[in-house]
Amino acid sequence: MQKRKDFIWKMGGQQGEGIESCGEIMATILAKEGYSLYSQRLFASRIKGGHTTFALRIALEPIMTVGEKIDFLVALDQETVDKHGEEVREGGFIICDSEVNPDFSKFDGAPITCLALPITETAMKQGSLLMRNIVALGMSVALLGFDKTPFRTAIAAKFAKKSQDIVDKNLNAFEDGHALVLASKGDVEIETLPVPQPKDQMFLLGNEALALGAIAAGSRFMASYPITPASEVMEYMIKKMDKIGATVVQTEDEIAACMTAMGGVYAGVRGFTCTSGPGLSLMAESLSMASMAELPMVVIDVQRSGPSTGMATKVETSDLNAACHNAHGDYANIVISPTSIEECFYELQKAFNLAEQYQCPVIFMPDLQQGLNKQSVPSFDLNRVPINRGKLMKEEDLPELERPHYFKRFELVEDGISPRTIPGMKNGLFLSTGLEHNEEGKPAEAPSMHVSQTDKRLRKLETVADNYEPFLNNAKHDECDVLVIGIASSRGAIEEAVAELEAEGHKVNHLQLRLIKPFPTKQLLPFYQNAKKVVICEQNATAQLADMFRINMPEKRKIHSCLKYDGNPFTASYVKKAIKEVL
Amino acid sequence: MTTANDYRNDIRPNWCPGCGHYGVQAAIADAVAALDISPENLAVISGIGCSSRIGGYFYTYGAHTTHGRALPYAQGVKLANQDLNVVCAGGDGDAFAIGMGHTIHAFKRNVNITYIVMDNHVYGLTKGQTSPRSDIGFVTKTSPHGSFESPLPICETAIASGATFVAQSYMVNRAELVELIKQGMQHEGFSFINVFSPCVTYNKRNSYDWFKEHLTSLSTVEGYDPTNRVQALQTLGAHEGLVTGLIYRDDTKPSFEKAMAAVNGGPHPRALVHDVVKPNADVFADLCKEFK
């Protein structure tokens, strides 16, 4: 029997057929067993119905992409066979429900095994169409050569609340599916994965990691407006409201979401909102005020394809310019993008810290691929990122204040970051306004004051890149043939492509950028200078990230762009091809 | 004991001599002093417009925010720290034009804050344009042939939208206005007080004399019962909205905070602000366990 490093499993059909839950059961068990997992759900932007697939990559080493070639495709309809059959690798399997009389003629002579098996019929034998996914699960476990025991235990646990009868029927459905595959595969050899060491892992969405990150950062205040692909963050916060004592408001629109959270921030909590591109556009004016009033506001933008409504269920990283520049005036803010689902948890906590340390809005921007897909990650460490509230004053330390003087909330200090008070503090009274103001917050239009306060707001940000790891450093070489720079979810595809190129003898350095604004010019420079070529990978058509390099790097040089804007995530082969073209 | 004087700062309002807003400012100071609220425990939140400059005219925590968005901000302040007394104030353009989406939702949401609108039926800061409250036929720079849109019946809208405290006053009637603000601030839920506050510069039509002539005090309406929703709407209809006094109140509906506390195990107001801390380790472990 052959041993492999990973398996890629995919199931497809119509939305609402339990496809995702089949994959979820499998993933939950395998995560416990210690496998590294990455799942990808592709679905149409429809309310109900429409073609959907759930793919799961099961590996021994940590992975961050769903891979490219499928080992096993389980199809509940012909559409899945037609659309995804060609993704099946040599020696792979397609199993389709015999109910739909599948047409496999396309694969005549192809080195894959096509089986029409009675998925629906087997489920109906146990009394319900609902059990199709359990039949499919049994089939998949047989194909993948996993031990049945933990799956049987999980099925029993999942239906234990219903009745023993239901448990038994589901177990029968599972066993029947399993047996059907073994009986019909003929003499095709089944490959297996080695059994890994058990690991303490979690399997979750990036959006769930974001919510946990906010909670770990001490935030229990959220105002938000539903939007794909970000709603799960608010839904999770509301679901756990009683457990964590949070206040979560679903507001009337994104402007209200941003302003309500900002009101909370002004009052002293770690308020935040979560949205996607269209919502970020609506928040622009509010964020301009947050910059002027120096409010530590955190906005999460789970990026989707644009412009406008674009493709709401497809990935893109085309909000970079908007996040940096959508607010009017000389706008001071920080923009951060996490490089993984794990970083949705840890880096978001740092984003909350940076907001308070630098007293400005922070836009935290994962992409849809991270937000809506589940991955196995090492269990989260609650205490890795300590809370840092910057120059927030303690009430007891405030000097006596005498009317009509206010606390100098906008004091012109050297580093630009003034001490901060919040309402309720006895000697902390100040005025907050979107008007230009003096040190106490009183409206002030003197030319010198506007210059001083503008400089102060901009000066604050000069040290951000020194106090925050501005990129993930995957650079192994002092001098390299090519430096590849990516952002957000492109990391997985880039890492796989780089590993292959390195194996082929090329010297490839890789940086995955986290800090987009203020741009970490100083930190990037040595890597930039020691590379023969530079390739920047990003999911947009206008090369927004590459332009930031052109503007911010002192050295003018040729930048090659690897762009993708078809709505689908980067793959290793796509990135590799682009890099090879410049090598 | 707090006095109105404790709320004085040294900023001179940018309002014209004779502007009604001076009276509203004085009434707010009188009301918060009468309720003995100390300056550090009050937050006055405003939007943009002549009247919205009021956020900076008290010696307290004042926040002068963006046009039409003061209400969401004020609700955020209150929900983050329920110990604060939150007054939101602004003009009829801010409240009923650019901010109307938020105003309606504030009526229905019922967060425990007080919203005072200085209603002069005209845009002043931008020097004289028609407002959502302008009378039909009102001539301004943007309605040179007379405004032909219906003036928004705001008190009816408030009641219809679920507001639990709806009052209207005229800034000249200082004692009544102070009393209404006090009652509003003591009301457990959202209190809305629309105050006629004449603009002497850009609205020569709805002048001091005009309001004096056209307003009817609800105290003169026989058998008026502010808890009777139907009567409130009928009375407003009969007087084209030009009444003063407490129009409607509903003390049976819980505030947003109370309703939320019932589902989130609250109230945690103070803790939210002063306890930005890591969650309890066991609670966090439980949350993580669901993904294992």
Boltz contact constraints between the chains, C-beta under 6 A:
constraints:
  - contact:
      token1: [A, 202]
      token2: [B, 288]
      max_distance: 6.0
  - contact:
      token1: [A, 202]
      token2: [B, 291]
      max_distance: 6.0
  - contact:
      token1: [A, 202]
      token2: [B, 292]
      max_distance: 6.0
  - contact:
      token1: [A, 203]
      token2: [B, 291]
      max_distance: 6.0
  - contact:
      token1: [A, 204]
      token2: [B, 291]
      max_distance: 6.0
  - contact:
      token1: [A, 215]
      token2: [B, 279]
      max_distance: 6.0
  - contact:
      token1: [A, 218]
      token2: [B, 276]
      max_distance: 6.0
  - contact:
      token1: [A, 218]
      token2: [B, 277]
      max_distance: 6.0
  - contact:
      token1: [A, 220]
      token2: [B, 272]
      max_distance: 6.0
  - contact:
      token1: [A, 221]
      token2: [B, 80]
      max_distance: 6.0
  - contact:
      token1: [A, 241]
      token2: [B, 264]
      max_distance: 6.0
  - contact:
      token1: [A, 242]
      token2: [B, 264]
      max_distance: 6.0
  - contact:
      token1: [A, 242]
      token2: [B, 265]
      max_distance: 6.0
  - contact:
      token1: [A, 244]
      token2: [B, 279]
      max_distance: 6.0
  - contact:
      token1: [A, 245]
      token2: [B, 265]
      max_distance: 6.0
  - contact:
      token1: [A, 245]
      token2: [B, 268]
      max_distance: 6.0
  - contact:
      token1: [A, 247]
      token2: [B, 79]
      max_distance: 6.0
  - contact:
      token1: [A, 252]
      token2: [B, 101]
      max_distance: 6.0
  - contact:
      token1: [A, 252]
      token2: [B, 105]
      max_distance: 6.0
  - contact:
      token1: [A, 256]
      token2: [B, 72]
      max_distance: 6.0
  - contact:
      token1: [A, 256]
      token2: [B, 102]
      max_distance: 6.0
  - contact:
      token1: [A, 259]
      token2: [B, 69]
      max_distance: 6.0
  - contact:
      token1: [A, 259]
      token2: [B, 72]
      max_distance: 6.0
  - contact:
      token1: [A, 259]
      token2: [B, 73]
      max_distance: 6.0
  - contact:
      token1: [A, 260]
      token2: [B, 72]
      max_distance: 6.0
  - contact:
      token1: [A, 260]
      token2: [B, 75]
      max_distance: 6.0
  - contact:
      token1: [A, 260]
      token2: [B, 76]
      max_distance: 6.0
  - contact:
      token1: [A, 263]
      token2: [B, 73]
      max_distance: 6.0
  - contact:
      token1: [A, 263]
      token2: [B, 76]
      max_distance: 6.0
  - contact:
      token1: [A, 263]
      token2: [B, 77]
      max_distance: 6.0
  - contact:
      token1: [A, 264]
      token2: [B, 76]
      max_distance: 6.0
  - contact:
      token1: [A, 264]
      token2: [B, 80]
      max_distance: 6.0
  - contact:
      token1: [A, 267]
      token2: [B, 77]
      max_distance: 6.0
  - contact:
      token1: [A, 267]
      token2: [B, 80]
      max_distance: 6.0
  - contact:
      token1: [A, 267]
      token2: [B, 81]
      max_distance: 6.0
  - contact:
      token1: [A, 268]
      token2: [B, 273]
      max_distance: 6.0
  - contact:
      token1: [A, 269]
      token2: [B, 80]
      max_distance: 6.0
  - contact:
      token1: [A, 269]
      token2: [B, 272]
      max_distance: 6.0
  - contact:
      token1: [A, 269]
      token2: [B, 273]
      max_distance: 6.0
  - contact:
      token1: [A, 270]
      token2: [B, 276]
      max_distance: 6.0
  - contact:
      token1: [A, 285]
      token2: [B, 66]
      max_distance: 6.0
  - contact:
      token1: [A, 289]
      token2: [B, 66]
      max_distance: 6.0
  - contact:
      token1: [A, 380]
      token2: [B, 288]
      max_distance: 6.0
  - contact:
      token1: [A, 382]
      token2: [B, 278]
      max_distance: 6.0
  - contact:
      token1: [A, 382]
      token2: [B, 284]
      max_distance: 6.0
  - contact:
      token1: [A, 403]
      token2: [B, 59]
      max_distance: 6.0
  - contact:
      token1: [A, 404]
      token2: [B, 9]
      max_distance: 6.0
  - contact:
      token1: [A, 404]
      token2: [B, 10]
      max_distance: 6.0
  - contact:
      token1: [A, 404]
      token2: [B, 59]
      max_distance: 6.0
  - contact:
      token1: [A, 423]
      token2: [B, 43]
      max_distance: 6.0
  - contact:
      token1: [A, 423]
      token2: [B, 61]
      max_distance: 6.0
  - contact:
      token1: [A, 423]
      token2: [B, 84]
      max_distance: 6.0
  - contact:
      token1: [A, 424]
      token2: [B, 81]
      max_distance: 6.0
  - contact:
      token1: [A, 424]
      token2: [B, 84]
      max_distance: 6.0
  - contact:
      token1: [A, 426]
      token2: [B, 40]
      max_distance: 6.0
  - contact:
      token1: [A, 431]
      token2: [B, 56]
      max_distance: 6.0
  - contact:
      token1: [A, 431]
      token2: [B, 62]
      max_distance: 6.0
  - contact:
      token1: [A, 432]
      token2: [B, 63]
      max_distance: 6.0
  - contact:
      token1: [A, 433]
      token2: [B, 64]
      max_distance: 6.0
